[in-house]
Amino acid sequence: MSDYAQKDLPTFFMDQLRQTKVNFERALDCKHTDFDDLYPYMNEQPQFFWYKRYVAWSELLTVVRLAEELEIEWTTDFTEQQVEFIKGKVLQGKVLDHWNPEEQEEKISQLEEK
């Protein structure tokens, strides 16, 4: 029997949610993800970063959908705004711009200081 069959299902999904959230945030920040290893020749293409974000977003939505179908609470590691973005399902510019509100506030305060 696999190790997955021995795991507590809610714990397993929380781990998966955390991993997909981190992966999406890394994609937003144009940092390295596993996707880069799949297509190393694409790194030079500007559209690669948009595609990478959409793949990470799709992965996050898939794990959330499965958690919801299994009636597992998934919102605890997300802000209210992030939960609304996920429920909206569409990766819009506002998601990219406002996913991490504390980073946005930090950038604004740095601009105000200059």
Secondary structure, DSSP 8 states (H G I E B T S, - for coil): --HHHHS-HHHHHHHHHHHHHHHHHHHHTT---HHHHH-GGGTTSTHHHHHHHHHHHHHHHHHHHHHHHTT---GGGS-HHHHHHHHH----HHHHHHSSHHHHHHHHHHHHH-
